[in-house]
């Protein structure tokens, strides 16, 4: 999906992970606004002129100042932001990349995107975490996983305010959400939107040539480079996703790319499983079906390649009776249009899940049940 771009300000090269520079306009007052301001000024000038003619200047005026305090409900956007912001961090690296993250454990564990820290990990550069209160800590990578584009960092601090995990499976299209992070280095930025769609197949390539496959939540909350790794929260303040990618207009230059209302987040249920694995072992596993897919096949469907090794010996697909050249058209009740969609659908499941698939072999359509096995980076 070449129309997608990562939001960390990681690089100025590859289209998926690049850092987009944004030219900043002056105050951005449109010609229409200027006209409106001119009309208002004209009206005020006319009134003052009348007053002057009438001799009203020079008198005493009693100006009243409002002293009422604005009461913001805890579940308002301002209330939620005030509660969640202390848990959101900014991340900068010695390799020049930057992004966002959030505290998942009071003892100093922080969740972010792999692509935010990938270059630093490869070059062994420093990774600096800045808390919302301005405190800076050098962090270490506990573990990272390119397949889901997630990483866990650790800083030497205790008593930190950890975010509450929500349930991304219960999220509905139309639910209000808030994205928080450091777009373009502007820490503590809060944007409001809704869940625009669920189960979007989003595929991304990293600097090391490893692809990430995300069964994403789509949102129209403004997300820009630097938001990567920040939380997407619901109206209770619970995190339901990890902001990871944005769509850009086809053919847009890097200076023009930015939020067009199409942002994508890793569902927190998946992120939580991966984070648990990274904290416990430093590695993460993911479910596989044991087939090689022809990614050049345009679809519809995902075609098992006819090359040698297309079917993993003893793997789930072989046990289910699949053969090279079979065309998988449905997975767990979901229509499969291409290879990316099949991989994303598989990655959204758990190791050991029993899944019914539908496939074509020649002119016949068949069904089979596969038990997903573990794959590791």
C-alpha positions as CSV (number, residue, x, y, z in Angstrom):
1,X,0.0,0.0,0.0
2,X,2.3,2.7,-1.2
3,X,-0.2,5.4,-0.4
4,X,0.5,5.0,3.3
5,X,3.3,6.7,5.1
6,X,4.7,6.3,8.6
7,X,4.3,9.1,11.1
8,X,7.6,9.0,13.0
9,X,10.0,11.7,11.8
10,X,12.4,8.8,11.2
11,X,13.9,9.5,7.8
12,X,13.7,11.5,4.6
13,X,14.0,8.5,2.3
14,X,11.7,5.5,2.1
15,X,8.1,6.3,1.4
16,X,6.6,4.2,4.2
17,X,8.8,5.3,7.0
18,X,9.9,8.7,5.9
19,X,9.8,11.9,7.8
20,X,7.7,14.5,6.1
21,X,8.9,18.1,6.3
22,X,6.0,20.5,6.5
23,X,6.3,24.0,5.3
24,X,4.6,26.3,7.7
25,X,2.5,29.1,6.4
26,X,2.1,32.4,8.1
27,X,-0.9,32.9,10.2
28,X,-3.0,31.2,7.6
29,X,-5.7,33.9,7.3
30,X,-7.7,33.3,4.1
31,X,-8.7,36.1,1.9
32,X,-12.3,35.6,3.0
33,X,-11.2,36.0,6.6
34,X,-9.4,39.3,5.8
35,X,-12.6,40.6,4.1
36,X,-14.6,39.7,7.2
37,X,-12.1,41.4,9.5
38,X,-12.2,44.5,7.3
39,X,-16.0,44.7,7.5
40,X,-16.0,44.4,11.3
41,X,-13.3,47.1,11.6
42,X,-15.4,49.3,9.3
43,X,-18.5,48.8,11.5
44,X,-16.6,49.6,14.6
45,X,-15.1,52.7,13.1
46,X,-18.5,53.9,12.1
47,X,-19.8,53.5,15.6
48,X,-16.9,55.3,17.1
49,X,-17.3,58.1,14.7
50,X,-21.0,58.5,15.7
51,X,-20.0,58.5,19.3
52,X,-17.4,61.1,18.7
53,X,-19.8,63.3,16.9
54,X,-22.3,62.8,19.7
55,X,-19.7,63.9,22.3
56,X,-19.7,60.6,24.3
57,X,-15.9,60.4,24.7
58,X,-14.3,61.5,27.9
59,X,-17.0,60.0,30.2
60,X,-16.6,57.3,32.8
61,X,-17.2,53.6,31.8
62,X,-17.7,50.7,34.1
63,X,-16.0,47.7,32.6
64,X,-17.0,44.3,34.0
65,X,-14.6,41.4,34.1
66,X,-15.9,37.8,34.1
67,X,-14.6,35.9,37.1
68,X,-16.5,32.6,36.6
69,X,-14.3,29.5,36.5
70,X,-14.9,27.1,33.6
71,X,-15.9,23.7,34.9
72,X,-14.7,20.9,32.7
73,X,-16.3,17.5,33.2
74,X,-13.9,14.6,33.8
75,X,-15.2,12.8,30.6
76,X,-14.9,16.0,28.4
77,X,-12.1,16.1,25.9
78,X,-10.2,18.6,28.1
79,X,-10.8,16.4,31.2
80,X,-9.6,13.2,29.4
81,X,-6.5,15.0,27.9
82,X,-5.6,16.3,31.4
83,X,-5.8,12.8,32.8
84,X,-4.0,11.0,29.9
85,X,-1.2,13.5,29.0
86,X,1.1,12.6,31.9
87,X,1.3,9.0,30.5
88,X,2.4,10.1,27.0
89,X,6.0,10.5,26.2
90,X,8.1,11.9,23.4
91,X,11.0,9.8,21.9
92,X,14.1,11.1,20.1
93,X,17.1,9.1,19.0
94,X,20.7,9.7,18.2
95,X,20.0,8.4,14.7
96,X,17.7,11.4,14.0
97,X,14.3,9.7,14.3
98,X,11.6,10.8,16.7
99,X,8.1,9.7,17.7
100,X,5.8,9.2,20.6
101,X,5.0,6.5,23.2
102,X,3.1,5.8,26.3
103,X,3.7,4.4,29.7
104,X,2.2,0.9,30.2
105,X,3.7,0.0,33.6
106,X,4.5,2.3,36.5
107,X,8.0,0.8,36.7
108,X,9.1,2.4,33.5
109,X,8.0,0.3,30.6
110,X,7.0,2.3,27.5
111,X,5.2,1.1,24.4
112,X,5.9,2.6,21.0
113,X,6.3,1.6,17.3
114,X,9.2,-0.4,16.1
115,X,9.9,2.0,13.3
116,X,10.4,4.8,15.8
117,X,13.4,3.1,17.3
118,X,14.5,0.7,14.5
119,X,17.3,2.9,13.1
120,X,18.6,3.6,16.6
121,X,18.6,-0.2,17.4
122,X,20.5,-0.9,14.2
123,X,23.1,1.8,14.7
124,X,23.2,1.4,18.5
125,X,22.3,5.1,19.0
126,X,20.9,6.6,22.2
127,X,17.1,6.7,22.7
128,X,15.9,9.5,24.8
129,X,12.4,9.5,26.4
130,X,11.0,12.8,27.6
131,X,8.1,12.7,30.0
132,X,5.2,15.2,29.7
133,X,6.7,17.1,32.7
134,X,9.9,17.6,30.8
135,X,12.1,15.0,32.6
136,X,14.5,13.2,30.2
137,X,15.7,9.6,30.5
138,X,18.0,7.5,28.4
139,X,16.1,4.3,27.6
140,X,17.0,0.8,26.5
141,X,15.1,-1.5,24.1
142,X,13.5,-4.4,26.0
143,X,12.3,-5.9,22.7
144,X,11.0,-5.0,19.3
145,X,8.9,-6.8,16.7
146,X,8.8,-5.8,13.0
147,X,5.9,-8.0,12.1
148,X,3.5,-6.0,14.3
149,X,5.6,-2.7,14.3
150,X,5.8,-2.6,18.1
151,X,8.6,-2.0,20.6
152,X,8.9,-1.8,24.3
153,X,11.4,0.6,26.0
154,X,12.5,0.8,29.7
155,X,13.6,3.8,31.6
156,X,14.9,3.9,35.2
157,X,12.0,5.5,36.9
158,X,9.2,4.3,39.2
159,X,5.8,5.5,40.2
160,X,4.9,6.6,36.7
161,X,1.3,7.0,35.6
162,X,0.5,4.1,33.4
163,X,-2.4,4.2,30.9
164,X,-5.4,1.9,31.3
165,X,-5.9,-0.7,28.5
166,X,-9.3,-0.8,26.8
167,X,-10.8,-3.5,24.6
168,X,-10.3,-2.8,20.9
169,X,-12.6,-5.7,20.0
170,X,-15.5,-3.8,21.4
171,X,-14.8,-0.6,19.5
172,X,-17.5,0.4,17.0
173,X,-17.4,2.5,13.9
174,X,-18.4,6.0,14.9
175,X,-17.0,5.9,18.4
176,X,-15.3,9.1,19.5
177,X,-11.5,8.8,19.9
178,X,-8.6,11.1,20.9
179,X,-5.1,10.8,19.5
180,X,-2.2,12.1,21.6
181,X,1.5,12.5,20.7
182,X,4.3,14.6,19.4
183,X,3.5,15.4,15.7
184,X,6.4,17.3,14.1
185,X,8.0,17.4,17.6
186,X,5.1,19.3,19.1
187,X,4.8,17.3,22.3
188,X,1.4,16.9,24.1
189,X,-0.7,17.5,21.0
190,X,-4.3,16.3,21.3
191,X,-6.6,15.8,18.4
192,X,-10.2,14.5,18.3
193,X,-12.0,12.3,15.8
194,X,-14.0,9.0,15.4
195,X,-13.3,5.5,14.4
196,X,-13.9,5.6,10.7
197,X,-13.5,1.8,10.0
198,X,-12.2,-1.4,11.5
199,X,-10.1,-4.3,10.2
200,X,-8.2,-2.3,7.6
201,X,-5.4,-4.3,6.1
202,X,-2.3,-2.0,6.4
203,X,1.1,-3.2,5.2
204,X,4.3,-1.4,5.8
205,X,8.0,-1.8,5.1
206,X,10.8,-1.0,7.5
207,X,14.4,0.1,7.1
208,X,15.7,-3.4,7.4
209,X,13.3,-4.6,4.7
210,X,10.9,-6.3,7.1
211,X,7.2,-5.8,6.6
212,X,4.6,-5.1,9.2
213,X,1.0,-6.4,8.8
214,X,-1.6,-4.6,10.8
215,X,-5.4,-5.3,11.1
216,X,-5.8,-1.6,11.8
217,X,-8.4,0.7,13.3
218,X,-9.0,3.7,11.0
219,X,-9.6,7.1,12.4
220,X,-10.1,10.7,11.1
221,X,-8.4,12.2,14.2
222,X,-5.5,14.3,12.9
223,X,-2.3,12.2,12.9
224,X,1.0,13.5,11.5
225,X,4.7,12.4,11.4
226,X,5.8,12.2,15.0
227,X,2.5,10.8,16.3
228,X,3.9,7.3,15.7
229,X,3.7,5.2,18.9
230,X,1.3,7.5,20.7
231,X,-2.0,6.3,22.1
232,X,-5.5,6.4,20.6
233,X,-7.9,6.6,23.5
234,X,-11.6,6.2,23.9
235,X,-14.1,8.4,25.8
236,X,-13.2,6.6,29.1
237,X,-9.5,7.5,28.8
238,X,-8.5,3.9,28.0
239,X,-6.1,3.3,25.2
240,X,-7.6,1.3,22.3
241,X,-4.8,1.6,19.7
242,X,-1.3,2.6,18.9
243,X,-1.1,5.3,16.2
244,X,1.1,3.9,13.5
245,X,0.4,5.1,9.9
246,X,-1.3,7.7,7.8
247,X,-2.6,7.8,4.2
248,X,-1.3,10.4,1.8
249,X,-2.6,11.6,-1.5
250,X,-1.1,9.7,-4.5
251,X,1.7,11.6,-6.0
252,X,2.0,14.1,-3.1
253,X,5.5,15.3,-2.4
254,X,7.0,14.9,1.1
255,X,6.5,18.6,1.7
256,X,2.8,18.3,1.0
257,X,2.1,15.0,2.9
258,X,0.3,15.1,6.1
259,X,-3.0,14.3,7.8
260,X,-5.9,13.9,5.3
261,X,-8.2,12.3,7.8
262,X,-7.0,8.8,7.2
263,X,-5.0,7.5,10.1
264,X,-4.4,3.9,11.3
265,X,-3.7,2.4,14.7
266,X,-2.7,-1.0,15.9
267,X,-5.6,-2.4,18.0
268,X,-4.5,-2.5,21.6
269,X,-5.6,-6.1,22.1
270,X,-2.9,-7.1,19.7
271,X,-0.4,-4.6,21.0
272,X,-0.9,-5.8,24.5
273,X,-0.2,-9.5,23.6
274,X,3.0,-8.5,21.8
275,X,4.1,-6.2,24.5
276,X,3.7,-9.0,27.1
277,X,5.9,-11.3,25.0
278,X,8.5,-8.6,24.5
279,X,8.7,-7.9,28.2
280,X,8.9,-11.5,29.2
281,X,11.3,-12.8,26.5
282,X,12.5,-9.9,24.4
283,X,10.9,-11.6,21.4
284,X,7.4,-11.9,20.0
285,X,5.7,-14.7,18.0
286,X,2.8,-14.6,15.6
287,X,0.5,-17.1,14.0
288,X,1.2,-18.6,10.6
289,X,-0.6,-20.9,8.2
290,X,2.6,-22.5,6.7
291,X,2.2,-21.3,3.1
292,X,4.1,-19.0,0.7
293,X,1.8,-16.5,-1.1
294,X,2.4,-15.2,-4.6
295,X,2.4,-11.4,-3.8
296,X,2.5,-10.6,-7.5
297,X,-1.0,-12.2,-8.0
298,X,-3.4,-9.3,-8.4
299,X,-6.4,-11.3,-7.0
300,X,-9.2,-11.6,-6.2
301,X,-7.9,-14.1,-3.6
302,X,-4.5,-15.0,-2.3
303,X,-2.7,-17.6,-4.4
304,X,-0.3,-20.2,-2.9
305,X,2.9,-19.9,-5.0
306,X,3.9,-22.9,-7.2
307,X,7.6,-22.4,-6.3
308,X,9.5,-25.0,-4.3
309,X,8.7,-24.8,-0.6
310,X,5.3,-23.3,-1.1
311,X,3.8,-25.5,1.6
312,X,5.7,-25.9,4.9
313,X,6.2,-29.6,5.6
314,X,4.1,-30.6,8.6
315,X,2.6,-27.1,8.8
316,X,-1.1,-26.2,9.2
317,X,-1.7,-25.8,5.5
318,X,-0.2,-29.2,4.6
319,X,-2.2,-30.9,7.4
320,X,-5.4,-29.2,6.0
321,X,-4.7,-30.6,2.5
322,X,-3.7,-27.4,0.7
323,X,-1.5,-27.6,-2.4
324,X,0.7,-25.2,-4.5
325,X,-1.5,-23.1,-6.8
326,X,-4.6,-23.2,-4.6
327,X,-6.4,-19.9,-4.4
328,X,-7.6,-18.9,-0.9
329,X,-10.7,-16.8,-1.2
330,X,-12.0,-16.7,2.4
331,X,-10.5,-16.8,5.9
332,X,-12.6,-17.1,9.0
333,X,-15.6,-15.9,7.2
334,X,-13.9,-12.9,5.7
335,X,-13.5,-12.5,1.9
336,X,-9.8,-12.3,0.9
337,X,-9.0,-10.0,-2.0
338,X,-5.2,-10.3,-2.1
339,X,-2.2,-11.7,-0.3
340,X,-1.8,-8.7,2.1
341,X,-5.3,-9.2,3.3
342,X,-4.7,-12.9,4.0
343,X,-1.5,-12.2,6.0
344,X,-3.2,-9.4,8.0
345,X,-6.1,-11.7,8.7
346,X,-3.8,-14.5,9.9
347,X,-1.8,-12.1,12.1
348,X,-5.0,-10.9,13.8
349,X,-5.6,-14.4,15.2
350,X,-3.9,-16.3,18.0
351,X,-1.5,-19.2,17.8
352,X,-3.5,-22.4,18.1
353,X,-6.7,-20.9,16.7
354,X,-8.8,-23.2,14.5
355,X,-9.9,-21.3,11.4
356,X,-12.1,-22.4,8.5
357,X,-10.8,-21.3,5.1
358,X,-12.4,-21.5,1.6
359,X,-10.2,-22.0,-1.5
360,X,-10.4,-22.8,-5.1
361,X,-8.5,-25.6,-6.9
362,X,-9.2,-25.5,-10.6
363,X,-12.9,-25.1,-11.1
364,X,-13.9,-26.5,-7.7
365,X,-14.4,-24.6,-4.4
366,X,-13.3,-26.4,-1.2
367,X,-13.2,-25.8,2.5
368,X,-10.7,-26.8,5.2
369,X,-9.9,-26.1,8.8
370,X,-6.4,-25.0,9.7
371,X,-4.8,-24.8,13.2
372,X,-2.5,-21.8,13.2
373,X,1.1,-22.5,14.3
374,X,3.7,-20.1,15.8
375,X,6.1,-18.1,13.7
376,X,9.0,-16.0,15.1
377,X,11.2,-13.2,13.9
